[in-house]
Amino acid sequence: MWMDLMEKEKKAKRAKKRPGKPGLMRRLVSSIQTKIALIFMLLLLATIEIIGAYFTRQMEQTSIDNFQTTIQLQTIVTDQLTNQLVKNGKSADRKMNQIITDYSNDAISEIQVVDSKNVIRAVSNLNDKNRVGQLSNNGDIREVINTGQQKTLVTSTQKGSFMVQIVPLTSGTNIVGAVYVKASMADVFNNLRNVSMMFLTASLLAVVVAAIASMFISRAITRPIEELRQQAIQVADGDYSTQVKIYSNDELGQLGAAFNTLSAKIERSNEQSESERRRLDSVLSHMTDGVIATDRHGNVSIMNQMAQDFLNIKADDAINRPISQVLGLGEEYTSQDLISNQSDMQVTVNAGTDDEMILHASFTLIKRVTGFVSGAVCVLHDVTEQIKNEDEQRQFVSNVSHELRTPLTSVRAYIEALNEGAWKDPEIAPQFLEVTQKETERMIRMVNDLLVLSRMDRGATKLEPEWVNFTDFVGHLLNRFDMIVEHDQGEAQSDTKEYAIKRDLGNQALWVEIDTDQMMRVIDNIMNNAIKYSPDGGTITVRLTQNQILLSISDQGLGIPRKDLGKIFDRFYRADKARSRAQGGTGLGLAIAKEIVTAHGGRIWADSREGHGSTFYISLPYEPMDEEDEWDEV
């Protein structure tokens, strides 16, 4: 039981500490293996991108520079054009058209020759022949003619990207014109695009290869860690049967070896703790006292079976509840007060009922080595019988004192009266002496009954059993009471009570081993009570159940109140004290009868209703005897 509670508490703590199982995406993102792979791929991708950007930029610049060099007119061509511009005239124009038309370069799409007056003198494109002799509206050409500085620029149109190169033509120190060269850069950009695609493809392939490699590498790193995690979970659940596999002698391998050593030590420590816990559980389970343990806040954490039986509460219902509530102390005490004061107290359970129980509660603090109070232990001891015995002893002494004081007071009063001269009165003196004698006899009977009870309590009274036919035994006793009735009726005494005894004993011989003197005392006491409390002319019914020893004696008296029925066998207890004392009873007869019947291994009890008489039952152990036993007995 104790072990089960501890295991429940440990599992509850582990369940609180252990997080819930995350989703698949969250597990992938939070996995170290995935993180290592992602970091490796991102670093590789960043490196490739940086190198690619630098390489692409350099290749683009180099391609543009090379293309610019490729489309640049040779010096001989520019010199020829310069000479023709200096000559001027139509023949010079034809010569310049022929020069630029014959110039072979697939990249160049258009060449124009413009003189210093911004007049177009020659074009390479036959579709633009009509522009010869017209002014050029190109501001860049005018700028080059004016400044004498070569200008190169890249333009983009719907037809594509073009490089424009404008070169001034000089004769000596004079600028005689400029050559406008326009070349398509489609091939250049196509080459750059192809190279970029190849680089991108290579980069993606490298990333895929790197991802595969990183997964293997990260798996090699994280597999020991994952096995460590699984082993840690198993250890937390109490499974020490497996060991972490050591793959290498690196830091992870050393960590795995250290964890295996730690797991073995934890297993040994847990076995020792379990052994001690089982021993403690066995001790607590077999304790006759209840034990309740609390935390430092005064809430119940552990409760043994005896405490559950005492308080009539299950451990599951008491755990985590304040101990003051579990003990039923109400608001009079708080759990902190009980722990801090550590005072002993009495706790009453089922107060006012037949199952009332009085418990003695003592508290002890649970302290750590540092002195920190981590809880308390409450030990419950059943003192119901002890308190009851003390109360009975006090009540017994009080009853004896009262019962003896009453007749002693009467005797003293009558003796004082006689001593003062009443003995000289021939009428009063005999009455006073008779009363004194009766009270003295009453006290003697009481003392004798007390001595009998005392010997029974000390076990000094020994039964002297003998085999008797209980049917005949009861019949002989009833015959004696019949003779008493006939004798009283024959003498016609005025103070005697008439009664009739109705027998229902049967003819079966019920052999039982009893002490006849003691059992006669029991039946005499019950019969005398039936006669005392029956009305004049009443009937007393005596029945003996066949096949068992169950004797019942019923009267037609006033009966016993229901509230007093369970106490009539207590010493000195009387349902009607005044009437009982007037009848001359000591209040000890039924108590003696109960002790005698109990000593025989039997039971005595009563059933009664007010106004309908009472019935007393005596049950004795009985084993039927066969014919051979009866013959042997004879």
C-alpha positions as CSV (number, residue, x, y, z in Angstrom):
1,M,0.0,0.0,0.0
2,W,2.7,2.5,1.0
3,M,4.7,1.5,-2.0
4,D,1.8,1.9,-4.3
5,L,1.2,5.5,-3.0
6,M,4.9,6.3,-3.5
7,E,4.8,4.9,-7.0
8,K,1.7,6.9,-7.8
9,E,3.4,10.1,-6.5
10,K,6.6,9.4,-8.5
11,K,4.6,8.8,-11.7
12,A,2.6,11.9,-11.2
13,K,5.7,14.0,-10.8
14,R,7.3,12.4,-13.9
15,A,4.1,13.0,-15.8
16,K,4.2,16.7,-14.8
17,K,7.9,17.1,-15.7
18,R,7.7,15.2,-19.0
19,P,6.4,17.4,-21.9
20,G,3.7,16.2,-24.2
21,K,4.6,14.6,-27.5
22,P,5.0,17.4,-30.1
23,G,3.8,17.2,-33.8
24,L,5.9,15.8,-36.6
25,M,6.9,19.2,-38.0
26,R,7.9,20.5,-34.6
27,R,9.9,17.3,-33.9
28,L,11.7,17.7,-37.2
29,V,12.5,21.4,-36.5
30,S,13.6,20.8,-32.9
31,S,15.7,17.8,-33.9
32,I,19.5,18.3,-33.5
33,Q,20.0,16.1,-36.6
34,T,17.8,18.4,-38.7
35,K,19.4,21.5,-37.3
36,I,22.9,20.3,-38.1
37,A,21.9,19.4,-41.6
38,L,20.1,22.7,-42.1
39,I,23.0,24.7,-40.8
40,F,25.5,22.7,-43.0
41,M,23.3,23.3,-46.1
42,L,22.8,26.9,-45.3
43,L,26.5,27.5,-44.9
44,L,27.3,25.7,-48.1
45,L,24.5,27.6,-49.9
46,A,25.7,30.9,-48.6
47,T,29.3,30.1,-49.6
48,I,28.2,29.0,-53.1
49,E,26.0,32.1,-53.5
50,I,28.8,34.5,-52.5
51,I,31.3,32.8,-54.8
52,G,28.7,32.6,-57.5
53,A,27.8,36.3,-57.2
54,Y,31.5,37.3,-57.3
55,F,32.2,34.9,-60.2
56,T,29.2,36.0,-62.2
57,R,30.0,39.7,-61.7
58,Q,33.6,39.2,-62.8
59,M,32.6,37.1,-65.8
60,E,30.0,39.7,-66.8
61,Q,32.6,42.5,-66.5
62,T,35.2,40.5,-68.4
63,S,32.7,39.6,-71.2
64,I,31.6,43.2,-71.6
65,D,35.3,44.3,-71.7
66,N,36.1,41.6,-74.3
67,F,33.0,42.5,-76.3
68,Q,34.0,46.2,-76.2
69,T,37.4,45.3,-77.5
70,T,35.9,43.1,-80.2
71,I,33.7,45.8,-81.6
72,Q,36.3,48.6,-81.5
73,L,37.3,49.7,-85.0
74,Q,40.8,49.1,-86.0
75,T,43.1,52.1,-86.2
76,I,43.6,51.7,-90.0
77,V,39.9,51.9,-90.5
78,T,39.5,55.1,-88.4
79,D,42.5,56.6,-90.2
80,Q,40.9,55.9,-93.6
81,L,37.7,57.4,-92.4
82,T,39.5,60.5,-91.1
83,N,41.3,61.0,-94.4
84,Q,38.0,60.8,-96.3
85,L,36.3,63.3,-94.0
86,V,39.2,65.7,-94.5
87,K,38.9,65.4,-98.3
88,N,35.2,65.9,-98.2
89,G,33.0,65.4,-101.3
90,K,30.8,62.7,-102.7
91,S,33.7,60.5,-103.7
92,A,34.9,60.6,-100.1
93,D,31.4,59.7,-98.9
94,R,31.2,56.7,-101.3
95,K,34.7,55.7,-100.1
96,M,33.6,55.9,-96.4
97,N,30.4,53.9,-97.2
98,Q,32.5,51.3,-98.9
99,I,35.0,51.2,-96.0
100,I,32.4,50.6,-93.3
101,T,30.3,48.3,-95.5
102,D,33.3,46.1,-96.1
103,Y,34.3,46.0,-92.5
104,S,33.5,42.5,-91.4
105,N,32.3,42.0,-87.8
106,D,29.2,39.9,-87.0
107,A,28.6,41.6,-83.6
108,I,28.4,45.1,-85.2
109,S,24.8,45.9,-86.4
110,E,25.3,49.5,-87.3
111,I,28.1,52.0,-88.1
112,Q,27.6,55.7,-88.8
113,V,30.2,58.3,-89.7
114,V,29.3,61.8,-88.7
115,D,31.4,64.9,-89.5
116,S,32.2,67.8,-87.2
117,K,29.0,69.5,-88.2
118,N,26.8,66.6,-87.0
119,V,26.0,65.6,-90.6
120,I,25.8,61.9,-91.3
121,R,28.3,61.1,-94.0
122,A,28.1,57.3,-94.2
123,V,26.0,54.4,-92.8
124,S,26.6,50.7,-92.9
125,N,23.0,49.7,-92.9
126,L,21.6,49.9,-96.5
127,N,18.1,50.6,-95.1
128,D,19.4,53.9,-93.6
129,K,21.0,55.3,-96.9
130,N,18.3,58.0,-96.9
131,R,19.8,59.4,-93.7
132,V,23.1,60.3,-95.4
133,G,23.5,64.0,-95.5
134,Q,21.1,64.7,-92.7
135,L,21.9,66.1,-89.3
136,S,22.3,63.5,-86.5
137,N,20.0,64.0,-83.6
138,N,22.1,61.9,-81.3
139,G,23.3,63.9,-78.3
140,D,26.0,61.5,-77.4
141,I,27.6,61.9,-80.9
142,R,27.5,65.7,-80.5
143,E,29.1,65.3,-77.0
144,V,31.9,63.2,-78.3
145,I,32.6,65.7,-81.2
146,N,32.6,68.6,-78.8
147,T,34.7,66.9,-76.1
148,G,36.9,64.7,-78.3
149,Q,36.5,61.9,-75.7
150,Q,35.5,58.4,-76.7
151,K,32.2,57.2,-75.2
152,T,30.9,53.7,-74.6
153,L,27.5,52.9,-73.3
154,V,25.0,50.0,-73.1
155,T,21.4,50.6,-74.0
156,S,18.3,48.3,-73.8
157,T,15.4,48.5,-76.1
158,Q,12.5,46.2,-77.0
159,K,14.8,44.6,-79.6
160,G,17.4,43.7,-77.0
161,S,20.6,45.1,-75.4
162,F,23.2,46.9,-77.4
163,M,26.6,48.4,-76.8
164,V,27.2,51.8,-78.4
165,Q,30.8,53.0,-79.0
166,I,31.4,56.5,-80.3
167,V,35.0,57.2,-81.3
168,P,36.1,60.8,-82.3
169,L,38.0,61.2,-85.6
170,T,40.9,63.6,-85.4
171,S,43.2,65.0,-87.9
172,G,46.1,66.5,-86.1
173,T,44.6,68.5,-83.3
174,N,41.3,69.0,-85.1
175,I,38.2,66.9,-84.6
176,V,36.8,66.2,-88.0
177,G,34.0,63.9,-86.9
178,A,33.1,60.7,-85.1
179,V,32.3,57.1,-85.8
180,Y,29.1,55.6,-84.2
181,V,29.3,51.9,-83.7
182,K,26.3,49.9,-82.4
183,A,26.6,46.2,-81.6
184,S,24.0,43.7,-80.2
185,M,25.0,42.1,-76.9
186,A,22.5,39.2,-77.2
187,D,25.2,36.6,-77.6
188,V,27.1,38.1,-74.6
189,F,24.1,37.9,-72.3
190,N,23.1,34.5,-73.6
191,N,26.5,33.2,-72.8
192,L,26.2,34.8,-69.3
193,R,22.8,33.3,-68.8
194,N,24.0,29.9,-69.8
195,V,26.9,30.1,-67.5
196,S,24.6,31.3,-64.7
197,M,22.2,28.3,-65.3
198,M,25.1,25.9,-65.3
199,F,26.4,27.5,-62.0
200,L,22.9,27.3,-60.5
201,T,22.5,23.7,-61.5
202,A,25.9,22.9,-60.1
203,S,25.0,24.7,-56.9
204,L,21.7,22.8,-56.5
205,L,23.5,19.6,-57.2
206,A,26.1,20.5,-54.6
207,V,23.4,21.4,-52.1
208,V,21.7,18.0,-52.6
209,V,24.9,16.2,-52.2
210,A,25.8,18.3,-49.2
211,A,22.3,17.6,-47.7
212,I,22.8,13.9,-48.1
213,A,26.3,14.1,-46.7
214,S,25.1,16.3,-43.8
215,M,22.3,13.9,-42.9
216,F,24.8,11.0,-42.6
217,I,27.2,13.2,-40.7
218,S,24.6,14.6,-38.4
219,R,23.1,11.1,-37.9
220,A,26.5,9.9,-36.9
221,I,26.6,12.7,-34.3
222,T,23.1,12.6,-33.1
223,R,22.5,8.8,-32.9
224,P,24.5,8.4,-29.7
225,I,22.6,11.4,-28.3
226,E,19.2,9.9,-29.3
227,E,20.2,6.6,-27.7
228,L,21.2,8.6,-24.6
229,R,17.8,10.2,-24.6
230,Q,15.9,6.9,-25.0
231,Q,18.0,5.4,-22.2
232,A,17.3,8.4,-20.0
233,I,13.5,7.9,-20.5
234,Q,13.8,4.2,-19.7
235,V,15.8,5.0,-16.6
236,A,13.2,7.6,-15.6
237,D,10.5,4.9,-16.0
238,G,12.5,2.5,-13.8
239,D,13.9,0.3,-16.7
240,Y,17.7,-0.3,-16.2
241,S,17.9,-3.4,-18.4
242,T,19.6,-1.8,-21.5
243,Q,22.9,0.0,-21.9
244,V,23.9,2.8,-24.3
245,K,26.0,1.5,-27.2
246,I,29.5,3.0,-27.4
247,Y,30.5,3.8,-31.1
248,S,33.7,5.6,-30.6
249,N,36.1,6.9,-27.9
250,D,35.4,10.5,-28.5
251,E,33.5,12.9,-26.3
252,L,30.1,11.3,-27.1
253,G,31.5,7.8,-26.4
254,Q,32.9,9.0,-23.1
255,L,29.5,10.6,-22.3
256,G,27.7,7.3,-23.1
257,A,30.1,5.3,-20.9
258,A,29.6,7.8,-18.0
259,F,25.8,7.5,-18.5
260,N,26.0,3.7,-18.3
261,T,27.9,3.9,-15.1
262,L,25.4,6.4,-13.7
263,S,22.5,4.1,-14.7
264,A,24.1,1.1,-12.9
265,K,24.6,3.2,-9.8
266,I,21.0,4.5,-10.0
267,E,19.7,0.9,-10.3
268,R,21.6,-0.2,-7.2
269,S,20.4,2.8,-5.3
270,N,16.9,2.3,-6.5
271,E,17.0,-1.4,-5.4
272,Q,18.1,-0.4,-2.0
273,S,15.4,2.3,-1.8
274,E,12.8,-0.2,-3.0
275,S,14.0,-2.7,-0.4
276,E,13.7,-0.1,2.4
277,R,10.4,1.1,1.0
278,R,9.0,-2.5,1.0
279,R,10.3,-3.0,4.6
280,L,8.7,0.3,5.6
281,D,5.5,-0.6,3.8
282,S,5.4,-4.0,5.6
283,V,5.9,-2.3,8.9
284,L,3.3,0.4,8.3
285,S,0.8,-2.2,6.9
286,H,1.0,-4.3,10.0
287,M,1.0,-1.5,12.5
288,T,-1.9,-1.3,14.9
289,D,-1.6,2.5,14.8
290,G,-2.6,4.8,12.0
291,V,0.1,6.8,10.3
292,I,-0.4,9.9,8.2
293,A,2.4,11.8,6.5
294,T,2.0,15.4,5.2
295,D,4.0,17.8,3.2
296,R,5.3,21.1,4.6
297,H,2.0,22.8,3.8
298,G,0.1,20.3,6.0
299,N,-1.5,18.4,3.1
300,V,-1.7,14.6,3.3
301,S,0.8,12.8,1.2
302,I,0.8,9.2,2.6
303,M,-1.8,7.3,4.7
304,N,-1.5,3.7,5.8
305,Q,-4.4,1.2,5.9
306,M,-5.0,1.4,9.6
307,A,-5.4,5.2,9.4
308,Q,-7.9,4.7,6.6
309,D,-9.9,2.2,8.7
310,F,-9.8,4.6,11.8
311,L,-11.0,7.6,9.8
312,N,-13.3,5.7,7.5
313,I,-11.7,7.3,4.4
314,K,-9.8,6.1,1.4
315,A,-6.3,7.2,0.7
316,D,-7.1,8.5,-2.7
317,D,-9.8,10.8,-1.2
318,A,-7.4,12.0,1.6
319,I,-4.3,12.7,-0.5
320,N,-3.5,16.4,-1.0
321,R,-6.2,17.4,1.4
322,P,-5.3,19.4,4.6
323,I,-4.8,17.0,7.5
324,S,-7.1,19.1,9.7
325,Q,-10.0,18.3,7.4
326,V,-9.0,14.6,7.2
327,L,-9.0,14.4,11.0
328,G,-12.4,16.2,11.1
329,L,-11.2,19.0,13.3
330,G,-13.1,21.7,11.4
331,E,-12.0,25.3,11.6
332,E,-10.8,25.0,15.2
333,Y,-7.3,24.0,14.0
334,T,-5.4,24.6,10.8
335,S,-2.9,22.3,9.3
336,Q,-0.1,24.7,10.0
337,D,-1.1,25.0,13.7
338,L,-1.0,21.2,14.0
339,I,2.5,21.0,12.5
340,S,4.0,24.0,14.3
341,N,2.6,23.3,17.7
342,Q,3.1,19.5,17.6
343,S,0.7,19.1,20.5
344,D,-1.1,15.8,21.2
345,M,-4.8,15.7,21.0
346,Q,-7.8,13.4,21.0
347,V,-9.9,13.0,17.8
348,T,-13.4,11.6,18.0
349,V,-14.7,9.7,15.0
350,N,-18.4,9.0,14.4
351,A,-19.3,10.9,17.5
352,G,-22.7,10.1,19.0
353,T,-23.1,6.7,17.2
354,D,-22.5,3.1,18.2
355,D,-19.3,3.2,16.2
356,E,-17.8,6.1,18.1
357,M,-14.0,5.9,18.2
358,I,-11.6,8.0,20.2
359,L,-8.1,8.4,18.7
360,H,-5.0,9.9,20.3
361,A,-3.1,11.9,17.7
362,S,0.6,12.8,18.1
363,F,2.6,14.9,15.7
364,T,6.3,14.7,14.8
365,L,8.2,17.0,12.3
366,I,10.1,15.6,9.3
367,K,13.3,17.6,9.0
368,R,16.1,17.5,6.5
369,V,19.8,17.6,7.4
370,T,19.8,21.4,6.9
371,G,16.9,21.7,9.4
372,F,14.3,22.6,6.8
373,V,10.9,21.2,7.7
374,S,9.6,19.2,4.8
375,G,6.5,17.8,6.5
376,A,5.1,16.0,9.5
377,V,4.0,12.5,10.6
378,C,0.8,12.0,12.6
379,V,0.4,8.8,14.6
380,L,-3.2,7.7,15.5
381,H,-3.7,5.4,18.4
382,D,-7.1,3.9,19.3
383,V,-7.7,4.8,22.9
384,T,-11.5,4.1,22.8
385,E,-11.3,1.1,25.0
386,Q,-8.9,2.8,27.4
387,I,-11.2,5.8,27.7
388,K,-14.2,3.6,28.1
389,N,-12.5,1.5,30.8
390,E,-11.5,4.7,32.6
391,D,-15.0,6.0,32.4
392,E,-16.4,2.7,33.5
393,Q,-14.0,2.6,36.4
394,R,-15.0,6.1,37.5
395,Q,-18.7,5.2,37.0
396,F,-18.2,1.9,38.9
397,V,-16.6,3.7,41.8
398,S,-19.3,6.3,41.8
399,N,-22.0,3.6,41.6
400,V,-20.5,1.5,44.4
401,S,-20.1,4.6,46.6
402,H,-23.7,5.6,45.9
403,E,-25.1,2.1,46.3
404,L,-23.3,1.6,49.6
405,R,-23.9,5.1,50.9
406,T,-27.7,4.8,50.6
407,P,-28.2,1.8,52.9
408,L,-25.4,3.0,55.2
409,T,-27.2,6.3,55.6
410,S,-30.4,4.5,56.4
411,V,-28.7,2.2,58.9
412,R,-27.0,5.1,60.5
413,A,-30.3,7.1,60.8
414,Y,-32.1,4.1,62.4
415,I,-29.3,3.3,64.7
416,E,-29.1,6.9,65.8
417,A,-32.8,6.9,66.4
418,L,-32.5,3.7,68.4
419,N,-29.6,5.1,70.3
420,E,-31.6,8.2,71.2
421,G,-34.2,6.1,72.9
422,A,-36.4,4.6,70.2
423,W,-35.3,1.1,71.4
424,K,-37.5,1.6,74.4
425,D,-40.6,1.9,72.2
426,P,-42.0,-1.6,71.8
427,E,-43.7,-0.7,68.4
428,I,-41.0,1.4,66.7
429,A,-37.9,-0.5,67.8
430,P,-38.7,-3.8,66.0
431,Q,-39.5,-1.9,62.8
432,F,-36.2,0.0,63.0
433,L,-34.3,-3.2,63.6
434,E,-36.0,-5.0,60.7
435,V,-35.1,-2.2,58.3
436,T,-31.5,-2.1,59.6
437,Q,-31.3,-5.9,59.1
438,K,-32.7,-5.7,55.5
439,E,-30.3,-2.9,54.5
440,T,-27.4,-4.8,56.1
441,E,-28.3,-7.9,54.1
442,R,-28.6,-5.8,51.0
443,M,-25.1,-4.5,51.5
444,I,-23.8,-8.0,52.1
445,R,-25.4,-9.2,48.9
446,M,-23.9,-6.3,47.0
447,V,-20.4,-7.0,48.5
448,N,-20.7,-10.6,47.6
449,D,-21.7,-9.8,44.1
450,L,-18.8,-7.4,43.8
451,L,-16.5,-10.1,45.0
452,V,-17.9,-12.5,42.4
453,L,-17.3,-10.0,39.6
454,S,-13.9,-9.2,40.9
455,R,-12.9,-12.9,40.9
456,M,-14.3,-13.2,37.4
457,D,-12.4,-10.1,36.2
458,R,-9.2,-11.5,37.6
459,G,-9.9,-15.0,36.2
460,A,-9.9,-16.5,39.6
461,T,-13.3,-18.1,39.2
462,K,-12.9,-21.5,37.5
463,L,-15.8,-23.4,36.0
464,E,-16.5,-26.9,37.1
465,P,-18.3,-28.3,34.0
466,E,-20.3,-31.5,33.9
467,W,-22.5,-33.1,31.3
468,V,-26.1,-32.5,32.0
469,N,-29.4,-32.9,30.1
470,F,-30.2,-29.2,29.7
471,T,-33.9,-29.9,29.2
472,D,-34.2,-31.7,32.5
473,F,-31.9,-29.1,34.2
474,V,-34.2,-26.2,33.2
475,G,-37.3,-28.3,34.1
476,H,-36.0,-29.0,37.7
477,L,-35.3,-25.2,38.1
478,L,-38.8,-24.4,37.0
479,N,-40.3,-27.0,39.3
480,R,-38.6,-25.2,42.2
481,F,-40.3,-21.9,41.2
482,D,-43.6,-23.8,40.9
483,M,-43.2,-25.1,44.5
484,I,-42.5,-21.6,45.7
485,V,-45.8,-20.4,44.2
486,E,-47.8,-23.3,45.7
487,H,-46.2,-22.7,49.1
488,D,-47.0,-19.0,49.1
489,Q,-50.6,-19.7,48.0
490,G,-51.0,-22.4,50.7
491,E,-49.9,-20.0,53.4
492,A,-52.0,-17.2,51.8
493,Q,-49.4,-14.5,52.4
494,S,-50.6,-11.0,51.6
495,D,-47.3,-9.7,50.3
496,T,-46.7,-12.5,47.7
497,K,-47.2,-12.1,44.0
498,E,-49.2,-14.7,42.0
499,Y,-47.7,-15.8,38.7
500,A,-47.8,-18.7,36.3
501,I,-45.0,-20.4,34.5
502,K,-45.7,-21.6,31.0
503,R,-43.2,-24.3,29.7
504,D,-42.3,-25.0,26.2
505,L,-39.2,-27.2,26.7
506,G,-39.9,-30.2,24.4
507,N,-38.8,-33.8,25.2
508,Q,-35.5,-33.9,23.3
509,A,-32.5,-34.5,25.5
510,L,-30.0,-31.7,24.9
511,W,-26.7,-32.8,26.5
512,V,-24.3,-29.9,27.2
513,E,-21.2,-29.4,29.4
514,I,-21.9,-26.6,31.9
515,D,-21.2,-25.6,35.5
516,T,-24.6,-26.3,37.0
517,D,-24.2,-24.0,40.0
518,Q,-23.2,-21.0,37.9
519,M,-25.8,-21.6,35.2
520,M,-28.4,-22.1,38.0
521,R,-27.4,-18.6,39.3
522,V,-28.0,-17.1,35.8
523,I,-31.4,-18.7,35.3
524,D,-32.5,-17.9,38.9
525,N,-31.5,-14.2,38.4
526,I,-33.5,-13.9,35.1
527,M,-36.5,-15.7,36.6
528,N,-36.5,-13.6,39.8
529,N,-36.3,-10.4,37.6
530,A,-39.3,-11.8,35.5
531,I,-41.2,-12.4,38.7
532,K,-40.4,-9.0,40.2
533,Y,-41.3,-6.9,37.2
534,S,-44.4,-9.0,36.1
535,P,-47.8,-7.9,37.1
536,D,-49.7,-9.9,39.7
537,G,-51.2,-12.9,38.0
538,G,-48.9,-12.6,35.0
539,T,-47.5,-15.5,33.0
540,I,-43.8,-16.2,32.5
541,T,-43.0,-18.2,29.4
542,V,-39.9,-20.4,29.2
543,R,-39.0,-21.9,25.9
544,L,-36.1,-24.2,24.9
545,T,-35.5,-24.4,21.1
546,Q,-35.0,-28.0,19.9
547,N,-31.7,-29.1,18.3
548,Q,-29.8,-26.3,19.9
549,I,-29.3,-24.6,23.3
550,L,-31.4,-21.4,23.0
551,L,-33.3,-20.7,26.2
552,S,-35.8,-17.8,26.3
553,I,-37.6,-16.4,29.4
554,S,-40.5,-14.0,28.7
555,D,-42.5,-11.9,31.1
556,Q,-45.5,-9.6,30.9
557,G,-43.9,-6.7,32.7
558,L,-43.6,-3.1,31.7
559,G,-40.7,-3.8,29.4
560,I,-37.4,-2.0,28.9
561,P,-37.1,1.3,26.9
562,R,-35.3,0.8,23.6
563,K,-32.6,3.3,24.6
564,D,-31.7,1.3,27.7
565,L,-31.8,-2.1,26.1
566,G,-28.1,-2.2,25.2
567,K,-27.0,-1.1,28.7
568,I,-28.9,-3.5,31.0
569,F,-25.9,-5.8,31.3
570,D,-23.7,-3.0,32.5
571,R,-22.8,-3.0,36.2
572,F,-25.1,-1.0,38.5
573,Y,-27.2,0.0,35.5
574,R,-31.0,0.2,36.1
575,A,-33.6,1.3,33.6
576,D,-35.9,2.4,36.4
577,K,-33.5,3.1,39.4
578,A,-36.2,3.9,41.9
579,R,-38.3,0.8,41.2
580,S,-35.3,-1.5,41.0
581,R,-33.9,-0.3,44.3
582,A,-37.4,-0.7,45.9
583,Q,-37.4,-4.3,44.6
584,G,-34.1,-4.8,46.5
585,G,-31.9,-5.4,43.5
586,T,-28.2,-4.5,43.5
587,G,-27.8,-3.8,39.7
588,L,-25.2,-6.5,39.4
589,G,-27.2,-9.6,38.7
590,L,-27.4,-9.3,34.9
591,A,-23.7,-8.3,34.8
592,I,-22.8,-11.5,36.6
593,A,-25.1,-13.5,34.4
594,K,-23.4,-12.1,31.3
595,E,-19.9,-13.0,32.7
596,I,-21.0,-16.6,33.5
597,V,-22.6,-17.1,30.0
598,T,-19.6,-15.7,28.3
599,A,-17.3,-17.9,30.3
600,H,-19.3,-20.9,28.9
601,G,-18.7,-19.6,25.4
602,G,-22.3,-18.5,25.0
603,R,-24.2,-15.3,24.6
604,I,-27.0,-13.6,26.5
605,W,-29.2,-10.8,25.2
606,A,-32.6,-9.3,25.6
607,D,-35.5,-8.1,23.5
608,S,-38.2,-5.8,24.9
609,R,-40.9,-3.2,24.2
610,E,-42.3,-0.8,26.7
611,G,-45.7,-2.0,27.9
612,H,-45.3,-5.5,26.3
613,G,-42.8,-7.3,28.6
614,S,-39.3,-8.5,28.0
615,T,-37.6,-11.6,26.7
616,F,-34.2,-12.8,27.7
617,Y,-32.2,-15.2,25.5
618,I,-29.4,-17.5,26.5
619,S,-27.5,-19.3,23.8
620,L,-24.9,-22.0,24.6
621,P,-22.5,-24.0,22.3
622,Y,-24.1,-27.3,21.5
623,E,-23.0,-30.3,19.5
624,P,-25.6,-33.1,19.0
625,M,-24.6,-36.4,20.3
626,D,-25.4,-39.7,18.5
627,E,-26.8,-42.8,20.1
628,E,-23.4,-44.3,20.9
629,D,-22.4,-41.2,22.8
630,E,-25.6,-41.3,24.8
631,W,-25.1,-45.0,25.6
632,D,-21.5,-44.3,26.7
633,E,-22.7,-41.4,28.9
634,V,-25.2,-43.7,30.6
